[in-house]
């Protein structure tokens, strides 16, 4: 695939692809100025984007991608991915709980604020 085809297929920018290439996460074939992405590059990009969506750092993603070359059965990679994934899931759940607490607090503050506004409005009408 060309860089344009990769961008269209994965909804990324050329800059994103060049960035991942500069970080040696992708290694397209070079033909002059042209980059040609192989099936391996497409699989790696899919994993990179999934990892980013899950909150993995680029270094964690690199480690997982590098494990592909270590173990043909993918057992090592799978175990490491599950370990990292579990850590990120716990972090995301903690963030979710914190956000739910903040939402509940904000709702409570809005109820209090609306009640105070209603009191001020009622006091103002009574004074008229």
N, C-alpha and C positions, 0 to 999 in steps of 0.2 A: 504494500500500500504506500501511496505517496503521503506526504505530510498533510495535504489537504484532505485526502480520504480518511486519514486517522482522525483529524480534527472533526470531520463530519460524523464519523462513526462513534466517536467517544465524547462528543460535545466538549472539546477542549480547544484551547488556542494554540497556534504554532509556538508561541512563546512558552507555553506550558511544556510542550514536547521538547523544545530545545533545552529548557531548564532540566527536565528529567534526564536528557541526554548528557548535559554537562555534569550532572551528579552521578553519571555512569549507571543509571537505573535502566536506561534503554540504550541499545547499540544498533541503530539502523545502518544498513549498508549504504556507503557513500558512492555516488556516481557523479563526480564533479561537484556541482553545487546541490545536486539532488539527493534527497534522503529517501531510501526505500525501507519500509518497516516490514519485518518478517512476521510470521505467525508467532514466534517466540516473543517479539516485541509487543504484539497485540495482547498476548496472554499476560505479559508483565505489566502493561499499562492497565489492564483490567484489574489486576491485583493491587497496583499502586492506588488507583482511584478508590477501590473498595477499602483499602487500608486507611486512606485519608478520611473517608467518610466515617470510619469507625474511630477516628482520633489517633491513629498510629502516627508516630513521628517518621520522618523520612529514614532515619537510622534504623528504626524497627522494621520498616518495610524493606530496607536494603538487606538486613540480616535474614529476613524470611526469603527474599528472592535468592540470596546467595546460597541458602540451604538447598535449593533446587539442584545446584551443581554438586552437592555433597552426597546426596542420597537419592538414588533412582526410585526407591519405593515411596519416597516423600514422607516417610514416617517421622524423620527428624523435623522436617518443616512443619508437619501437622501438629506434632507435640508442642513445638515452640509457638506456633500460631495460636493454639488453644490457651497456652499459658499467658501470652500477651493479651489475647482477646478477653480472658477472664479478668485480668487486671483492669483493662479499659471498661469492661462492663460494670465492674464495681465502682469505678470513678464516675461513669455516666449515671449510675443509679444514685450516687451521692449527690451529684449535680441536680438530678431530677427532684430529689427530696428537698434540697435547698430551694429550688425554684418553686416547688409546690408550697413551701412555707412562706416564701416571699409573696406569692400570689394570694394566699390566705390572709396575710398581714395587710396587703394593699386593699383587698376587698373590705376588711374590717375598718381600715382607715377611711375608705370612701363612704361606708355606711355612717360612720361618725361624722364625717364632713358634711354629708347631705343632711343629717339630723340637725347639725348646728346651723346650716343655711336655712332650714325650715324654721328653726327657732327665731333666727334673726328676722326672717321675713314676717313671721307671725307677730313678733314684738313691734316691728315697724308699722304693720297695719293696725295694730291695737292702739298705737300712739296717734294715729291719724284721726 
